[in-house]
Amino acid sequence: MAYRGVDYLHFDSLLSAEQRLVRQTARQFVEDRVAPIIRDCYREGRFPSELIPEMGELGFFGANLEGYGCAGMNNIEYGLLMEELERGDSGLRSFASVQGALVMYPILTYGSEEQKQRWLPRLASGEAVGCFGLTEPGFGSNPGGMLTAARRDGGEWVLNGEKTWITNGSLADVALVWARTEEGIGGFLVERGAPGYTVADIHGKLSMRASVTSSLSFTDCRVAESMRLPGAAGLKAALSCLSQARYGIGWGVLGPAMECLEVARQYAIERRQFDNRPIASHQLVQEKLAWMATEITKGQLLALHCGRLKDQGRLDFAHISMLKRNNVANALECARIARDLLGANGIVDDYPIMRHMCNLESVKTYEGTDHIHTLVIGERLTGVAAYK
């Protein structure tokens, strides 16, 4: 049966025709181009890079940005796009999210006109790939402690340091690297092949296998002044990029959650046990399906409201923390429940359940752990920061 998503509370009636069209376009792309290959990609630990040009042609990169070849979608359309891509695989949504929210957004927001003209059309089309270098081996949840440093030397900057857990790292034609300078933390565009810049992929992953994850190393790497983002002053600029990406995650994880529910629902109807009755007739099974449908629906409404606030310029980073924290945790629980309902079949890759579950374990951690987002919400409620 064709995938229809979850519309228990007539959620679709809250969407415009344009928003439903964006979702259907992305849904068809996932059905036609992603679903036939993603199991093998996950098995092989390979990102389906052959899809990049097509994703660019469809306007999937920087989709909610204006100008420079970007699609100019509203933030609800963008969220629905992320939802469908992540239903395909978290690695696919991560690629698009990094490309758009973590590379194109800061260039558009903090970059010079020369940087925008040079990079944004190429990134939007998929001709060029970008990555975002913030996390370090010793600093994840506390990015302000970064050790990577840049010092002026005439008309250049000299970078030294290391970044890790970088999505798209070895694929990237340009890395947006955050470094400590005498003037505060700044952002630098480092091109592939720059002397002193090396990349190594991280292997042995049991999650996000259809995604490229790398470490970046800078040893006396020289970057021209023209490659520094002139408007990116301080850590706040880097964190604003993460807010853009986290918003997309809050929508994106609804995709695998919905697929897990649908797979489990169909399985429960077809699987027979005890007097040859479908296991869907058992109360414990129905309770689990009801929980999944309820939490997904609540997540849809939370995401929709955040999207409306974002389009109005009223969405705050603390709102995004609630969106990301709630929807990721519940999506992961949906995957675990679905695995339980499928029994032993839940662990084989004939079904997407275990792949989604493993991916969501990473999504719960990256771009702000569940614990950090809890503390962001707590600080907003009390006025007291409890990070230390």
N, C-alpha and C positions, 0 to 999 in steps of 0.2 A: 504494500500500500504506500501511496505517496505520503511523504512526511508533511504534516499539517501544523506542527507546533502545539502549543497549549493555549486554549482560549476558553477556559472554564467559566470565567466571569465576564465574557464578552469584551475582553481586552481589545480585540481588533476594532471594535466600534469606536474606540477612543483615538484611533489612528486615521490620518487623512489618506486619501487615495494615493498621493505622492509617496507617503511613508510606506504604505503597503507595497507599492511598486518597487521601491528600493529593496525592501525585504525580499520580495519575490525574485528579483534579479539576482541577489546574493544567494538566495536559497537554491535557485536553479544552477548557479555556478558550482555550488558545493555538491549538489546531486550529480551533475554531469562530469565535473572535472576533478573534484577532490575525493568523493566517496569511492570511486573505483581504484584509487591508488594509495590512499592514506594508510591502510593496514600494512602494505609492503613498505612504505616509507618509515613507519614506526618500527617495524621489524629490523629494517636495515640501518636505522639511525640516520636517516637522510631527509633534509628539507626539500620539498618539491619545487626547486628553483625554476623549473620550466614553466611554472604558473605565474611568475612575476610579471612578465610583459602583459599577459591577459588581465591580471588584476589591475595593472596600471591603466590599461585601455578602458576598463570598466569604471575607473575613477575611485578605486578603493583606497588609494594612498592619500593621506591628508584630506579625506573626503569632506570634513567639516570646516576646511579653510577656504578663504576667498582669494581669487586671483592666481596668477602664475601657473595656470593649468590645473588648478584644483577644482573639485566638483562643486564646492560651495553648498553642501547639504546642511540642513539644520541639524541640531544635536540629537534629535530623536531619530531621524533617518540614519545618522552616523551610528547611534547605539544599536539600532536594528541590524545594521550591516555587521557590526562587531559580533552580535549575537549569532548570526548565521555563520560567520567565519569560524567562530569558536566551536560551533556544533560540528564543523568539519574537523577541526583539531585546534587545541590551544596554541600549538606552534604556528599555525597559519594566522590566527588572530594576533599573536605576539609579534610576528613579522610586520603586519600592517600597522599595529599599534606603535611599535618602535619607529617605523618609517615616518608615520604621520605625526604622532603626538610628541615623540621624544627627539626627533631630528627636524622635521619640517616646521613644526610649531615654533621652536625656539629660533630658527633662522628667520621665520616670518616676523616674530615678535621682537627679537633682540638683534637681528642681523642688519648689516648694511644693505643698501640697495644693490650694490654689486654682488654681494653674497646671495641675495634673494634671486637675482636674475640668473646667476650662474648655476645654483643648485636646485631651486624649487621646481622648475619645469622638468628637470631630469629625474628628480626623486618622485614627482607625481606620476610620471609615465612608467616608472620602473627601470628606466635606462640606467639610473644610479641607485645604489643601496646605501643606507646610512645605519650607524649604530650610535649608542648613547653611553658614554663612559663616565659613570659616577661611582658605583660600588667598587670598593677595594678589598683586598684579602682580609684586612683587619677592621674595615669600617663598612657596615651594611646599614643597620638601623640608625647609625650615628654618622651620616655623611659629612657633618661639619668637622669631623676629626681627620679628614683625608690627609694623606701624606704627599700625594702627587703635587709637585710644585712647578711653577713656571717663573723664570726670571728674564728680565729684559736684557738684551745684548744688542745695542744699536737699534736697528729697525726690525729686529727679530725677537722671538721668545724662545727660550730653551726649556723644554719639558723633561722632567725626570719623575718616574713613578710607575705604578702598576694598577690596572683596573681588572676586575674579574666578574664572572657571571654576566657577560655582555652578550645579549641576544644580537644575532646577525654579525658578530665580530669579524669573522674571516670572510664573510660575503661583502663587507662594507667597502665602498669606494671612498667614503668619508666618515670619520669618527668625530662626534662632538664630545670633546674631553673637558672635564671640569678639573681645574687645578688651583692651588693656592698661590697667590701672588702677593707682592708687597701692598697692593691696592685692594686686596680682598680676593675672594673666589671669583674666577672668571671662566668663560667658556671659549674653547679653541676648536677650530675645524682642522683636523689632521687628515691629510689624504693618504690613501693606500700607497705604499712604496716610499714614504718619506724616510730619509736616513734616520736611523735610531728608533724607528717604530716597527715593532714586531708583534705578530699575532699567533696564538696557539689555541687550538680548539680543546674543549674539555670533553673527555670521553668517559665511558662507563656510566652514563646517566641511565637511571631506571624511570625517569620522568622526562617529559618534553623531548622525546627522542626524535620527533619529526621537526626539530628546531636546531639551529646552530647556536651554540653557546661557547664563548671564547674568553681568553684572557688577553689583555692588551698590555704591552710593555713599552716604556719610553726611556731611552738612554741618550741623554744630550740630543734630544729630537728638536730640530729647529723648525719653527713655525713663523711665517711672516706676520707682521702686524695686521695685514689685510685679512688674515684668517682668524683674528680674534673677534668675537661677537661684541660690538661696541656697546650694545644696550644691556648686556648681561652683567649686572653688578651685584655680587654677593650670592650667597647660597639660596636666597629667596627665588632667584631666577631659575635655578636648577629644579627647585621644588615645585615651581609653577608648571614645569613641563610634566612632572610626575602626576600632578593633579589632572592634567589632560588625559594621561594614559590610564590612570585609575578610574576615571569616569567611564572609559571604554571597557575596562575590565568588568565594572559593575553590571553593564549590559551583557558583555560577552559570555560570562559564565552561565547565564540563563540558557544559552544554546545547548551545552552538554547536559545540563540539568533536565531540560525538556526531552532531549533524546533518550536519556536514561529512563525517564518516566514512561515514555512511549514504548521503548523496548521491553521494560518490565511489565507493562500493562498487557501488551500483546502476548508475551511469554506466559503470563499468569492465566490468560484465557485459553491458550492452547495446551499448556502443560497439565496432564491429568495424574492424579494421585489419590489414594484412598477412595475405594468404590468407583474408580474411573471417573471422578468428578474433576473439573478444572480447579486448579488451586486458587483461582480468582473467587471461588465460592467460599473460601475460608475467611473468617473474620480477621485474623491476624494479617493476612495478605491485603485485604481491603483497607485496613488501618494504615498500612505502610504507603499504599498508593494514595490514600486520602491526604496523608501528611505531605507527601511530595507535591501533589497538585496544589495544596493550600500554600505551601511556602514558595513555590514557583510563582503563583498568582500574586502573592504579596510582594515578591521581588520584582515582578513586572510593573506593578503600580509604583513602587519606590523608584525604580529606574525612570519611568515615565515622568513622574513629578520632578525628579532631578533634571531630566532633560528639558522640561519646560522652564525650570528655574535658570538653567544654563543659557537657554535662548534669550531669556530676559536679563542676563547679566547679574543674576542674584544667587548663583550657586557658589557656596563657600567650600573651602578645602575640608572643613569639618563635616559638611554634608556628604562630600564624596567619601570620607572615611566610613560613614555609616553605610553608604551604598556598597562600597567594596567589601567591607567586613561582613555585612549581613548576607549578601548574595553569594560570595565565594564560599562561606561556611555552609550555607544551605545547599549549594550546588554539590559540594563535596559529600555532604550527608546523603543527598539524593543518589549519588553514584554508589555510595556504600550500601544503601538500602537496596538499590537495584541489583547489585552484586549478590546480596543476600537472597533476594527473591529468585534469582537465576540458579542458585545453588552452585554446583561444580561448574556448570556451563558459564557462570559469570566470570571465570578466570581465563577463559580462552578467547583468542582474538577473532573468533567467528562473530563475536558481539563486541561493540565498542566500549562496553562498560568499564573494563579494567584500564583501558587506555585513557579514558576520561578521568577515572579516579586518580591514576598516577599523575596525570598532567595537573589536575586541580590541587594536588598536594603542593606543587611548585607555585601555582598561582596564588595560593593562600599565603605563601611566604614572600614572593617578590613584590616590589613596588609598595613596600609597607606591609610588615607582617600583621597578622591578626591582633597581636598584642599591642603593637604601636598604634594601630587605628583605634583600639580600645582606649588608649591613653589620650589620643587626640579628642575623642568624644568626651572622655572624662574631664579633660581640661576645659572644654567648651561649657560643660555643665557646672563646673565648680570654680573656674577661674584659677585653678591651681595646677601647675605642671608637675607631673609625677614621673618624668622620664628617667630620673636619676635615683 
